[in-house]
Amino acid sequence: MNKPLIIVTGTNGQLGWSLQKLLAAYNQYNFLFVTREQLDLSKPETIAAFIQQHQPKYFINCAAYTAVDKAETEQELALQINATSVGEMAKVCAAIGAFFITISTDYVFDGNGTSPYKTNHPTNPINYYGYSKWLGEKLALENNPETIIIRTSWVYSEHGNNFVKTMLRLMKERTAINVVSDQIGCPTYAPDLAKAIMQIVEQLPDNKHSGIYHFSNTGNISWHTFAATIKEFAEFSCTVNAIPTSAFPTPAKRPVYSVMDTTAIAKDFSITITDWKESLKICIDNLMHV
Ligand SMILES: NC(=O)c1ccc[n+]([C@@H]2O[C@H](COP(=O)([O-])OP(=O)(O)OC[C@H]3O[C@@H](n4cnc5c(N)ncnc54)[C@H](OP(=O)(O)O)[C@@H]3O)[C@@H](O)[C@H]2O)c1
Protein backbone atom coordinates (compact mmCIF):
# COMPACT_ATOMS: atom_id res chain seq x y z
CA MET A 1 0.00 0.00 0.00
CA ASN A 2 1.23 3.53 -0.80
CA LYS A 3 2.24 5.60 2.19
CA PRO A 4 0.13 8.75 2.71
CA LEU A 5 1.81 11.87 1.36
CA ILE A 6 2.50 14.93 3.50
CA ILE A 7 3.26 18.14 1.60
CA VAL A 8 5.16 20.80 3.56
CA THR A 9 5.61 24.34 2.23
CA GLY A 10 8.20 26.81 3.51
CA THR A 11 10.91 24.15 3.34
CA ASN A 12 13.75 26.64 3.82
CA GLY A 13 12.11 28.50 6.68
CA GLN A 14 12.60 27.80 10.38
CA LEU A 15 9.54 25.59 10.80
CA GLY A 16 9.93 23.82 7.46
CA TRP A 17 13.54 23.04 8.31
CA SER A 18 12.50 21.73 11.74
CA LEU A 19 9.93 19.42 10.13
CA GLN A 20 12.59 18.08 7.76
CA LYS A 21 14.66 17.09 10.80
CA LEU A 22 11.81 14.80 11.89
CA LEU A 23 11.53 12.98 8.59
CA ALA A 24 13.40 9.85 9.72
CA ALA A 25 11.15 9.41 12.76
CA TYR A 26 8.01 9.28 10.61
CA ASN A 27 8.70 6.73 7.90
CA GLN A 28 5.05 5.70 7.78
CA TYR A 29 4.57 8.80 5.56
CA ASN A 30 6.02 10.07 2.32
CA PHE A 31 7.07 13.72 2.52
CA LEU A 32 7.27 16.30 -0.21
CA PHE A 33 9.09 19.42 1.02
CA VAL A 34 8.25 22.26 -1.30
CA THR A 35 10.26 25.42 -1.97
CA ARG A 36 9.07 28.77 -3.27
CA GLU A 37 10.43 27.78 -6.70
CA GLN A 38 8.11 24.73 -6.79
CA LEU A 39 5.02 26.51 -5.45
CA ASP A 40 5.02 30.29 -5.32
CA LEU A 41 2.29 31.47 -2.95
CA SER A 42 2.33 34.92 -4.51
CA LYS A 43 0.59 33.13 -7.43
CA PRO A 44 -2.54 31.65 -5.84
CA GLU A 45 -3.84 30.63 -9.28
CA THR A 46 -1.13 27.91 -9.48
CA ILE A 47 -2.07 26.19 -6.21
CA ALA A 48 -4.98 24.00 -7.32
CA ALA A 49 -3.06 22.29 -10.14
CA PHE A 50 -0.07 21.64 -7.85
CA ILE A 51 -2.12 20.04 -5.08
CA GLN A 52 -4.30 18.04 -7.47
CA GLN A 53 -1.21 16.70 -9.23
CA HIS A 54 0.35 15.38 -5.99
CA GLN A 55 -2.81 14.27 -4.12
CA PRO A 56 -1.47 14.68 -0.56
CA LYS A 57 -3.31 13.27 2.45
CA TYR A 58 -1.92 16.09 4.62
CA PHE A 59 -0.83 19.59 3.67
CA ILE A 60 1.22 21.58 6.20
CA ASN A 61 1.64 25.22 5.23
CA CYS A 62 4.78 26.63 6.89
CA ALA A 63 5.37 29.23 4.17
CA ALA A 64 4.43 32.81 4.85
CA TYR A 65 5.31 36.40 4.16
CA THR A 66 7.11 36.98 7.47
CA ALA A 67 8.78 40.39 6.95
CA VAL A 68 6.65 42.12 9.59
CA ASP A 69 7.94 45.68 9.03
CA LYS A 70 8.06 45.42 5.23
CA ALA A 71 4.45 44.18 5.19
CA GLU A 72 3.35 47.72 6.11
CA THR A 73 4.36 48.81 2.60
CA GLU A 74 4.22 45.51 0.64
CA GLN A 75 0.60 45.03 1.60
CA GLU A 76 -0.61 43.41 -1.60
CA LEU A 77 2.14 40.79 -1.61
CA ALA A 78 1.60 39.99 2.09
CA LEU A 79 -2.11 39.52 1.41
CA GLN A 80 -1.55 37.22 -1.58
CA ILE A 81 0.81 34.94 0.37
CA ASN A 82 -0.75 35.05 3.84
CA ALA A 83 -4.42 35.34 2.99
CA THR A 84 -5.52 34.58 -0.60
CA SER A 85 -3.18 31.60 -1.00
CA VAL A 86 -4.03 30.20 2.43
CA GLY A 87 -7.71 30.32 1.54
CA GLU A 88 -6.98 28.62 -1.77
CA MET A 89 -4.84 25.84 -0.22
CA ALA A 90 -7.62 25.20 2.33
CA LYS A 91 -10.24 25.03 -0.43
CA VAL A 92 -8.30 22.62 -2.64
CA CYS A 93 -7.44 20.41 0.34
CA ALA A 94 -11.14 20.19 1.24
CA ALA A 95 -11.98 19.25 -2.37
CA ILE A 96 -9.51 16.32 -2.46
CA GLY A 97 -10.06 15.19 1.16
CA ALA A 98 -6.64 16.27 2.47
CA PHE A 99 -6.09 17.61 5.99
CA PHE A 100 -4.92 21.22 5.97
CA ILE A 101 -2.74 22.62 8.74
CA THR A 102 -1.52 26.22 8.60
CA ILE A 103 0.37 28.50 10.96
CA SER A 104 -0.75 31.90 12.21
CA THR A 105 0.48 34.45 14.70
CA ASP A 106 -0.08 36.21 18.02
CA TYR A 107 -0.16 39.45 15.94
CA VAL A 108 -3.85 38.75 15.19
CA PHE A 109 -4.38 40.26 18.67
CA ASP A 110 -3.90 43.92 19.54
CA GLY A 111 -1.47 43.17 22.36
CA ASN A 112 -3.47 45.02 25.01
CA GLY A 113 -4.38 41.90 27.03
CA THR A 114 -3.22 41.26 30.56
CA SER A 115 -3.65 37.49 30.80
CA PRO A 116 -2.86 34.68 28.30
CA TYR A 117 -5.07 34.88 25.19
CA LYS A 118 -7.47 31.98 24.78
CA THR A 119 -8.17 30.81 21.22
CA ASN A 120 -11.54 32.61 21.23
CA HIS A 121 -10.14 35.92 22.52
CA PRO A 122 -11.36 38.72 20.21
CA THR A 123 -8.93 39.40 17.39
CA ASN A 124 -7.82 42.89 16.39
CA PRO A 125 -4.62 42.66 14.31
CA ILE A 126 -1.87 44.92 15.63
CA ASN A 127 -0.21 45.54 12.24
CA TYR A 128 -0.60 44.74 8.54
CA TYR A 129 1.24 41.41 8.77
CA GLY A 130 -1.16 40.46 11.58
CA TYR A 131 -4.09 41.53 9.42
CA SER A 132 -2.88 39.41 6.48
CA LYS A 133 -2.52 36.36 8.75
CA TRP A 134 -5.93 37.03 10.32
CA LEU A 135 -7.53 37.16 6.88
CA GLY A 136 -5.75 33.90 6.00
CA GLU A 137 -7.31 32.27 9.09
CA LYS A 138 -10.74 33.54 8.12
CA LEU A 139 -10.56 32.43 4.46
CA ALA A 140 -9.16 29.02 5.43
CA LEU A 141 -11.96 28.35 7.89
CA GLU A 142 -14.62 29.64 5.48
CA ASN A 143 -13.34 27.41 2.66
CA ASN A 144 -12.48 24.41 4.82
CA PRO A 145 -13.95 24.28 8.36
CA GLU A 146 -11.75 21.26 9.17
CA THR A 147 -8.61 23.40 8.87
CA ILE A 148 -6.24 23.29 11.83
CA ILE A 149 -4.74 26.73 12.48
CA ILE A 150 -1.87 26.99 14.94
CA ARG A 151 -1.05 30.48 16.13
CA THR A 152 2.49 30.80 17.40
CA SER A 153 4.85 33.54 18.61
CA TRP A 154 8.52 34.54 18.85
CA VAL A 155 9.74 31.62 16.71
CA TYR A 156 13.43 30.72 16.78
CA SER A 157 15.62 27.77 15.81
CA GLU A 158 19.19 26.91 14.90
CA HIS A 159 18.27 27.67 11.27
CA GLY A 160 17.29 30.93 9.57
CA ASN A 161 16.93 34.45 10.88
CA ASN A 162 15.65 34.93 14.40
CA PHE A 163 16.14 36.82 17.65
CA VAL A 164 18.37 34.18 19.28
CA LYS A 165 20.84 34.12 16.42
CA THR A 166 20.84 37.91 16.12
CA MET A 167 21.53 38.25 19.85
CA LEU A 168 24.39 35.74 19.73
CA ARG A 169 25.97 37.65 16.85
CA LEU A 170 25.59 41.06 18.53
CA MET A 171 26.82 39.76 21.90
CA LYS A 172 29.94 38.47 20.21
CA GLU A 173 30.58 41.79 18.39
CA ARG A 174 29.68 44.35 21.10
CA THR A 175 30.35 45.05 24.76
CA ALA A 176 26.78 46.27 25.37
CA ILE A 177 23.41 45.90 23.65
CA ASN A 178 19.95 47.42 24.25
CA VAL A 179 16.85 45.22 24.32
CA VAL A 180 13.23 46.22 24.96
CA SER A 181 11.86 45.19 28.33
CA ASP A 182 8.25 46.35 28.10
CA GLN A 183 6.96 43.76 25.61
CA ILE A 184 5.90 40.44 27.14
CA GLY A 185 5.42 37.21 25.23
CA CYS A 186 6.65 33.68 24.95
CA PRO A 187 9.26 32.17 22.64
CA THR A 188 8.59 29.13 20.48
CA TYR A 189 11.40 26.75 19.61
CA ALA A 190 10.50 25.73 16.04
CA PRO A 191 11.53 22.05 16.57
CA ASP A 192 9.01 21.87 19.47
CA LEU A 193 6.26 23.22 17.21
CA ALA A 194 7.30 20.81 14.44
CA LYS A 195 6.99 17.90 16.90
CA ALA A 196 3.55 19.09 18.00
CA ILE A 197 2.42 19.30 14.36
CA MET A 198 3.52 15.73 13.70
CA GLN A 199 1.76 14.56 16.87
CA ILE A 200 -1.40 16.14 15.48
CA VAL A 201 -0.91 14.58 12.03
CA GLU A 202 -0.52 11.15 13.61
CA GLN A 203 -3.90 11.54 15.34
CA LEU A 204 -5.77 12.34 12.12
CA PRO A 205 -8.37 11.30 11.08
CA ASP A 206 -9.38 9.65 14.40
CA ASN A 207 -9.06 12.85 16.41
CA LYS A 208 -11.87 15.08 15.11
CA HIS A 209 -10.69 18.35 16.64
CA SER A 210 -9.99 21.24 14.29
CA GLY A 211 -10.08 25.03 14.22
CA ILE A 212 -7.82 27.52 15.99
CA TYR A 213 -5.09 26.52 18.45
CA HIS A 214 -2.23 28.32 20.20
CA PHE A 215 1.27 26.95 20.56
CA SER A 216 4.37 28.43 22.17
CA ASN A 217 6.71 27.16 24.84
CA THR A 218 5.42 27.74 28.37
CA GLY A 219 6.21 30.79 30.49
CA ASN A 220 6.14 34.50 29.78
CA ILE A 221 9.05 36.88 29.54
CA SER A 222 10.21 40.18 28.06
CA TRP A 223 12.60 40.38 25.10
CA HIS A 224 15.13 41.69 27.62
CA THR A 225 14.82 38.59 29.82
CA PHE A 226 15.04 36.47 26.69
CA ALA A 227 18.29 38.22 25.69
CA ALA A 228 19.72 38.05 29.21
CA THR A 229 19.07 34.30 29.32
CA ILE A 230 20.67 33.83 25.89
CA LYS A 231 23.71 35.63 27.26
CA GLU A 232 23.76 33.43 30.37
CA PHE A 233 23.48 30.16 28.41
CA ALA A 234 26.06 31.25 25.84
CA GLU A 235 28.38 32.51 28.62
CA PHE A 236 29.00 35.92 27.01
CA SER A 237 30.12 38.95 29.02
CA CYS A 238 28.26 41.61 26.99
CA THR A 239 26.03 43.97 29.03
CA VAL A 240 22.32 43.66 28.18
CA ASN A 241 20.59 46.99 28.87
CA ALA A 242 16.81 47.21 29.26
CA ILE A 243 15.17 49.90 27.08
CA PRO A 244 11.53 50.92 26.51
CA THR A 245 9.79 50.25 23.18
CA SER A 246 9.71 54.02 22.61
CA ALA A 247 13.51 53.94 22.27
CA PHE A 248 13.34 51.34 19.49
CA PRO A 249 10.75 52.51 16.93
CA THR A 250 9.77 50.08 14.16
CA PRO A 251 7.57 50.60 11.06
CA ALA A 252 5.08 47.97 12.28
CA LYS A 253 3.63 48.20 15.77
CA ARG A 254 4.54 45.41 18.24
CA PRO A 255 2.31 44.01 21.02
CA VAL A 256 2.88 44.97 24.64
CA TYR A 257 1.44 41.65 25.77
CA SER A 258 1.27 38.61 23.51
CA VAL A 259 1.24 35.54 25.76
CA MET A 260 -1.06 32.84 24.40
CA ASP A 261 -2.97 30.24 26.39
CA THR A 262 -1.86 26.85 25.05
CA THR A 263 -4.11 24.61 27.12
CA ALA A 264 -6.46 23.75 24.20
CA ILE A 265 -3.78 22.17 21.99
CA ALA A 266 -2.29 20.37 25.00
CA LYS A 267 -5.69 18.93 25.94
CA ASP A 268 -7.23 18.16 22.53
CA PHE A 269 -4.07 16.57 21.08
CA SER A 270 -2.37 15.32 24.28
CA ILE A 271 0.69 17.47 23.66
CA THR A 272 3.18 18.15 26.43
CA ILE A 273 4.70 21.61 26.06
CA THR A 274 8.25 22.35 27.16
CA ASP A 275 9.26 25.34 29.27
CA TRP A 276 10.89 28.12 27.22
CA LYS A 277 14.19 27.96 29.13
CA GLU A 278 14.62 24.24 28.61
CA SER A 279 14.21 24.56 24.84
CA LEU A 280 16.37 27.69 24.63
CA LYS A 281 19.19 25.79 26.37
CA ILE A 282 19.01 23.03 23.73
CA CYS A 283 19.11 25.57 20.89
CA ILE A 284 22.03 27.53 22.36
CA ASP A 285 23.98 24.32 23.03
CA ASN A 286 23.44 23.27 19.42
CA LEU A 287 24.45 26.70 18.08
CA MET A 288 27.54 26.98 20.28
CA HIS A 289 28.80 23.53 19.32
CA VAL A 290 28.61 23.63 15.54
N1 LIG B 1 9.09 33.79 12.96
C1 LIG B 1 8.25 34.17 13.92
O1 LIG B 1 8.65 34.77 14.93
C2 LIG B 1 6.78 33.86 13.82
C3 LIG B 1 5.91 34.35 14.81
C4 LIG B 1 4.55 34.04 14.71
C5 LIG B 1 4.09 33.27 13.66
N2 LIG B 1 4.95 32.83 12.71
C6 LIG B 1 4.43 32.01 11.60
O2 LIG B 1 5.03 30.73 11.68
C7 LIG B 1 5.14 30.17 10.38
C8 LIG B 1 6.56 29.69 10.14
O3 LIG B 1 7.43 30.80 10.28
P1 LIG B 1 9.00 30.70 10.11
O4 LIG B 1 9.61 31.42 11.24
O5 LIG B 1 9.39 29.29 9.80
O6 LIG B 1 9.16 31.61 8.80
P2 LIG B 1 10.47 31.88 7.92
O7 LIG B 1 11.65 31.26 8.55
O8 LIG B 1 10.46 33.32 7.61
O9 LIG B 1 10.14 31.07 6.60
C9 LIG B 1 9.11 31.45 5.75
C10 LIG B 1 9.13 30.53 4.55
O10 LIG B 1 8.10 30.96 3.67
C11 LIG B 1 8.62 30.92 2.36
N3 LIG B 1 7.96 31.86 1.47
C12 LIG B 1 7.92 33.21 1.54
N4 LIG B 1 7.27 33.72 0.49
C13 LIG B 1 6.89 32.65 -0.27
C14 LIG B 1 6.19 32.51 -1.49
N5 LIG B 1 5.78 33.58 -2.20
N6 LIG B 1 5.94 31.27 -1.96
C15 LIG B 1 6.37 30.18 -1.29
N7 LIG B 1 7.06 30.24 -0.14
C16 LIG B 1 7.31 31.47 0.36
C17 LIG B 1 10.08 31.30 2.50
O11 LIG B 1 10.75 30.87 1.36
P3 LIG B 1 12.26 31.30 1.03
O12 LIG B 1 13.11 30.42 1.92
O13 LIG B 1 12.40 31.02 -0.42
O14 LIG B 1 12.37 32.77 1.39
C18 LIG B 1 10.45 30.54 3.76
O15 LIG B 1 10.83 29.22 3.47
C19 LIG B 1 4.67 31.26 9.42
O16 LIG B 1 3.31 31.04 9.12
C20 LIG B 1 4.78 32.54 10.23
O17 LIG B 1 3.88 33.52 9.81
C21 LIG B 1 6.28 33.09 12.77
The ligand as an ORCA input file, in Angstrom:
! r2SCAN-3c Opt
* xyz 0 1
  N       9.087     33.785     12.960
  C       8.248     34.172     13.922
  O       8.648     34.774     14.934
  C       6.777     33.855     13.824
  C       5.909     34.348     14.808
  C       4.551     34.043     14.706
  C       4.085     33.275     13.663
  N       4.951     32.828     12.711
  C       4.429     32.011     11.603
  O       5.028     30.727     11.681
  C       5.143     30.168     10.379
  C       6.564     29.690     10.143
  O       7.428     30.804     10.283
  P       9.002     30.703     10.110
  O       9.608     31.417     11.244
  O       9.390     29.288      9.802
  O       9.163     31.611      8.799
  P      10.466     31.880      7.920
  O      11.648     31.255      8.552
  O      10.458     33.324      7.607
  O      10.141     31.066      6.597
  C       9.108     31.452      5.751
  C       9.135     30.531      4.553
  O       8.103     30.956      3.667
  C       8.622     30.924      2.356
  N       7.964     31.860      1.475
  C       7.918     33.209      1.543
  N       7.274     33.718      0.490
  C       6.889     32.652     -0.268
  C       6.190     32.512     -1.487
  N       5.782     33.579     -2.198
  N       5.939     31.272     -1.961
  C       6.373     30.180     -1.292
  N       7.061     30.242     -0.142
  C       7.313     31.470      0.358
  C      10.078     31.300      2.504
  O      10.753     30.865      1.356
  P      12.264     31.303      1.033
  O      13.108     30.417      1.918
  O      12.402     31.017     -0.417
  O      12.369     32.765      1.386
  C      10.447     30.543      3.757
  O      10.828     29.224      3.469
  C       4.667     31.260      9.420
  O       3.314     31.040      9.115
  C       4.775     32.538     10.234
  O       3.877     33.517      9.811
  C       6.282     33.090     12.773
*
